[in-house]
């Protein structure tokens, strides 16, 4: 038995040595290109014995094995490793000195991955392996060149000596096994889960070296019989990867007597960073599995898509959008695979049967109701929209998750419940809600049924059509006093009819038709229509017999055209006829909703051709609104295949296509020559509705070529342009039709409220996010910030938790001074900026007043004023231009007053000791005012170097700045004795009155001081409005109560 055991031991050692031969550089190429290696169906290498080795704990997640090039559709070649580009010479990241890599290092000395935190583990059972790999990577500065993780993988590029993708799927990993570096052969089939993401160690961005090393470790664990274990104590992963010695230090005993500390300290002292201590806990708290999907649920139109797009834009390497699949038709601006994947209802249901979706639900879309395609009328659609299927396909999920990214998705309540209850992954569902129902109602009413880009295309097209009908309509009105140029006459239409009122427009339309039909003429005149000769009653004219030719209405498709045609056909069925329309549009919608009948779709698949429309439909019954040909005709259209339509083009009077629709639902339409000839032979006027001038020109040319059979009266058809009175009214009607009805909005608000209550009851939401009460970009940023905080709590590995101290340091806290002249603002400000130049900086005020002699300022545009300058002087035109571009934090206009006035009331003029300017003293109250403002550029310049901006403004400026900088410090600087201040100011007012005696003899000194120094009147407000009141005694300031008169203290105490 002993001999057998010994023999068995030798046999096992032989098997290990055979499986993992000692590494020999000379044999690498031979092993990689061995011709007798087993191959898979794709012709690539397959490790039949150990290629599917994996820990037993991975079984519950493992779905299939995939090669790297099959993980992501947009990444057909997955790089083995991606390193950070080398920094500038002598510098590292952020300009810091770069630590030198060991000499002879591969890749020119660069061993930093493109992202230091790119590694992750696919399942908890490989977390310890990923941690071991991460620890080895952190010791890259002491690992021998050529032996760092990916440097142990072949094949390699001979120039860079970096591993490259293997064309045959075979890789060699060099591992330290049985006291020697040995060869571990692996194929590149990686274990993936339901989402197509690798279950081993992965990286973001995707690289294959972590997965290849993990496969080599799995193979070694299998051969050692420890694939069921999960600690570095059971499998020496770090030793396999580095060749370093391994020492187990024990547990309780060694910790109790201090030997553990002594051993670690000795290892650090002797080996410095070449020691790699690792710790594992046999019984430890297991962190909750991090969510793989982050789903937003909430009312339609609340901004979920914008939030997810912003999150992806902010963290492109960590998050990816799952492109949902829907059974609705694509809109004009949408692209397949970007906004949605579009599958017709039948195909969608087949995919559901094939289990191609993770979750599906039926969603009511109020923007997709059965509205008419052309008469844009607010009442011509279903209020509650239509129901379509939506779902997340595994294909879309894997396109994101296979790269290691966290999946972002939008779901309704049922989808959120399905994600929460799934056993194969963890999901984090966030309910996005409105601040209140009124806000949601306003939001829904503001959105349109079409994207703004499509609306602009409609308007641009309509504007071009109007320009032809009314040349010069868009020209700006002439200036006052200038003669209005006569608008050029249009030559395209017989008449241009523009009326806002539908009845007035219809009457004008009938007046034009009366030129061709005596029946219509007689009806308008109140005469019997069946007697045509009224020469003894009315003057004889040329309409005693009808002039047979088509009546064509053109212009942007809207209510006016189809309404007039249908009304006139109903009123005069014996006079008018609709032509036959043929189309490539299918008889049943290509993308039917869940509300459409099932049997119609089944008939579509039967292969039977749709019944042709009755050629004599004009005779069968009078045209009525709402028929299938709407808006082009009251008759049912004839539906042809694209091939049949193209074959019939020669028999069509003109052809046009669906406007402003996606290519998937764009169809051709045409008017048959036969139907026009039939109407002419029956002496009836054909009513033709065309969408554009282009179609009109084609139709007129066709009529000219076939005048005898289509327009026997001779001449071109009667072409009319119909529309509202103004283009602005056209745009108003268009946008009104493109908004949801009140009933639809009310239904959506009620559904949102019910869904919120039901979701809470079913536990569908992990968190709630209320959007900011605004629709601008800043509100989106604020909502996104809160979403990031929620996600960070669940995925701190992707979004680092907010450092409150660091965020607090980013808050701008300016020091804002206000108070009356002679109150000490100027002295306090100068001492702060002079004695503490690295902590405080004065914000230069921009003004339009002329500079006084000796004032320092920047006269040149764009030049930075000297640091001691108080003002930047600009022209009134420049100030107004900057104001229009929102370049000021606050601004105010002050009349051109004396120096005393300006010193007391200007936003930046403290007036302490300023001598009055001669020019300003002579100005009166009727003189135009000067502008003062704090520019954003000057404010940012003062903030440079982390300094505190100091601003000197008036009370109005404080109001404006306090709204923008609530964290700022606002000080009202006044003397300790207010009575003394008033006496001083009144003395200055009396001096100013004496200098301008002619100004007002009846005005008292008290009135003049109140006028010249208006801050005295607003002083009580200032005391109540500011955080702190500073009482100033000569040169110094003090923070105290309004009733005390404390002695002055130094600025150092003030700063404290």
LINRAKA-V305471 format. One record per helix or strand of 3 or more residues. SS is the DSSP state (~ for helix, > for strand). FROM is the first residue (numbers start at 0). TO is the last residue. Records with the same first field share a line. If there is no record, write none. Layout:
SS = FROM-TO + FROM-TO
//
This chain:
~ = 1-18 + 24-31 + 55-57 + 67-69 + 92-94 + 105-108 + 123-137 + 148-151 + 208-223 + 236-241 + 251-255 + 258-273 + 303-313 + 344-352 + 365-367 + 393-400 + 412-419 + 436-445 + 451-468 + 501-513 + 517-524 + 558-570 + 597-604 + 616-619 + 641-646 + 648-650 + 662-664 + 672-680 + 692-704 + 706-709 + 726-736 + 741-760 + 776-793 + 803-809 + 824-834 + 875-883 + 898-904 + 917-920 + 935-945 + 954-963 + 977-994 + 1004-1011 + 1014-1024 + 1050-1054
> = 63-66 + 118-120 + 169-176 + 179-186 + 188-191 + 200-202 + 292-297 + 318-320 + 339-341 + 356-364 + 385-392 + 405-410 + 426-432 + 494-497 + 550-553 + 575-577 + 580-582 + 651-656 + 667-671 + 684-688 + 717-722 + 766-769 + 814-817 + 839-841 + 844-846 + 870-872 + 887-893 + 929-934 + 947-951 + 968-974 + 1027-1032 + 1035-1038
//
